[in-house]
């Protein structure tokens, strides 16, 4: 099916903003129960263009977390605004009480990051945002398909930003991104900004950017979307298996398993914490098990980024101890059990 999609796009020379893009935007908007979905060239640009559409600029403050990929902060900085960083909780997501304490008159946006396929506490975040009249832009790069009581990540805030990078649950075969919104004016701004400032009639309305979702990638995404629900089901099965096999292993701490009622996680990653994280990595690698660290240096401690000094104890602990175990739809039960046995072997069976 992927080959057929490739040949269809190539034989028709349908390269830029053609039917495949429109079909994908319609299908994913329906999936997420939002009015508008706009394909862009990356998750980074999804964040950047969303901030531009909100009018974020010099002198503005945007509250977010340091436990995220640098793109979240880069989008803020490239708008000329200041990132204000707050700590995360046991679920690796933004702490609402810390959000309330960080709001100032200069706060012009809030970016909660739905980490590892779990939604932030959006009811609490929205209540605070509404109280202070601050728009919410969801960084849902890792959480496409996650929801709370059937309301999907990317549909809570004024805007949502998604990555379609090959590491994501729904992915293309290069870079790709998506912006979601229920606001027709914001949707129009995003469409204009992604296409050199041109509106739907090709009238040049402003200086924009070249940030269109490639039509070939959209065609391939339309194929992958058919398998998306099954892929999420398999990821959740693997997570249940890891929970069952490692819940009594004292050397590691698992993702928060007691979800609040109504939360549906999609497990874009399965992160564990281990005090001897580097030793565990070496052990797993010796057993030919690939693992991944998100991220070994917290962004606020990177001297090259020159961010304002701030104390984020949980963020710093996670950076020291976090390790993501293999989780993807093609992992079979025997391979999962091998990972579990290898972790337990390192822990001495504890």
Buried (B, 14 or more C-beta within 10 A) or exposed (E): EEEEBBEBBEEEEBEEBBBBBEBBBEBBBEBBBBEBBBBBBBBBBBBBBBBBBBEBEEEBBBBBBBBBBBBBBBBBBEBEBBBBBBBBBEBBBBBBEBBBEBBEEEBBBBBBBBBBBBBBBBBBBBEBBEEEEBBBBBBBBBBBBBBBEEBBBBBBBBBBBBBBBEEBBBBBBBBBBBBBBBBEEBBBBBBBBBBBBBBEEEEEBEEBBEBBBBBBBBBBBBBBBEEBEEBBEBBBBBBEBBEEBBEEBEBBBBBBEEBEEEBBBBBBBBBBBBEBBEEBBEBBEEEEBEBBBBBEEBBBBBEEBEBEEBEBEBBBBBBBBBBBBBBBBEBEEEEBEBBBEBBBEBBEEE
